[in-house]
Amino acid sequence: MEIKMKIDSKSFVLNTLSQDASWITNKKIFFTLGHQLTQILVYLIDQYKYFEANNALRQDGSFYISNIDLQVYNTMNESQIQTLKKRGIEEGIFKISLEGIPVKSYYYLNFDKIAEIGATDKTNNELALEYFKKTTGVDIELQVNNKEDILNLNKLSYKELRFYCKRNNITYTGKHKTKNSLIELILEKQCPELLKADFSSVDDISSTSGQKNIHCGISVDEKISTSGQKNIHCEEIVSSEIQWTENRPLVEEISAHNQEQINQEQNTCHVHEKNKKDKKIENLFHELGINFTDTNEASCLLILDKFEGNKILLEKYLISIYNQLKKLTNIKNLPALFSKKLKEIDYSLINKIKKENKNNIEKTLEEQKKIKDEERSIENTNNMDKIIDNFLSLDKEIQENVVNLAEQNYLKENSVINIEMLKAIKKNTYRTYLKMIYFKLLEIIKKNNIKVGETA
């Protein structure tokens, strides 16, 4: 028979999620809301307890917090705070009432919703994967069984491959810094027989008449069949990120690049043969309904040089020029006007596109940093749990002596803390209590050379 215990959500939230000298974070809330929103929530809970202790709460239980306080005491900028306030309201963990002139923000904590999140039946792993999927849009449904599946793996970004590993319980380390190394690891764990595979059996390559080795920079516009109906161009080989070479392991052939390029594929071909037009640019011109004449090609090469060979940026430039002209009325010959505009290089547009590209790269780097910070925070939380688990396995007398010393040191540095509340937490939720005095606990453990897991 299942017994459901009714809990006081307000008491649960206040006693397990507030902060004194240390941040206390419920893992389920952390994995549901993410690091930054959880930090804001813990700060608001702490402020609620302060106002409640000083009888300063309003009758409806709300309290005033300024935006500058949120920024200063959470080390975040104004833009981050505004975004997190909006997210908090959407998640239903608090409401905000804007009142008076000048406007003041009054916060109402939704204890029922917060307790509901903290008491969910979902595992931490499930919540973490759901949060990652929600915030990144990455959701990999793929099983590796054959060579075609490896081609699909290679289409994933470095970040997506790491997510695939986590989702499939594949442990990667600091040495797996490239797409190639991650794909190799995945194959090793899921389909090791494919690691030694040979590309000579891949249908769309081996069906040539003896042309098994095709390299960018060696064979441009070279026919790969005796009938002569199909041409392979350098940029097509490069953009697919595949170099086909006979008698090489499968993974090495598929992942020609050793690291993920940030937000851009640099589709630059370094082969310049006379009378060989760039297929990718030519196809774009055809899509726009404009002939790719020698004059247009020459203009494109000059513009491409301004973009340091980045063809994606060149495409954006060409499409932008085309769209500008398309808006004009009474144009008798759009292709001719387009060619004329290409000759007159628009440097302001070039700078705008380059700036947007730079901003995208910076945004990507910022997202990568955020992911690393969250991973580091999760790792620290996991280490704390392991040490506390090992500590609780020690002799009871040793535990008691260490806790007493740690508690004394903790109270010395936190003289304003409510000792009765501390005793209540110690009695009712001993593990939470150990987390509160964790750093002082760690000091005593190390000072006395007590072997506790990773502190040994």
Buried (B, 14 or more C-beta within 10 A) or exposed (E): EEEEEEEEBBEBBBBBBBBBEBBBBBBBBBBBBBBBBBBBBBBBBBBBBEBBEEEEBEEEBBBBBEEEEBBEBBEBEEEBBEBBBEBBEEBEBBEBEEEEEEEEBBBBBBBEBBBEBBEEEBEBEEBBBBBBBEEEEBEBEBEBEEBEBBBEBBEBBBBBBBBBBBBBEBEBEEEBBBBBBBBBBBBEBBBEEBBEBEBEEBEEBBEBEEBBBBEBEEBBBEBBEEEEEEEBBBBBBBBBBBBBEEEBBBBBBBBBBEEBEBBBEBBBBEBEEEEEBBBBBBEBBEEBEBEBEEEBBEBBEEBBEBBEBBBBBBBBBBEBBBEEBEEEEEEEEBBEBBBEBBEEBBEEBBEBBBEEBEEEBEEBEEBBEBBEEBEEBBEEBEEBEBBBEBBEEBEEEBBEBBBEBBBEBBBEEBEEBEEEBBEEBBEEBEEBBBBBBBBBBBBBBEEEEBEBBEBE
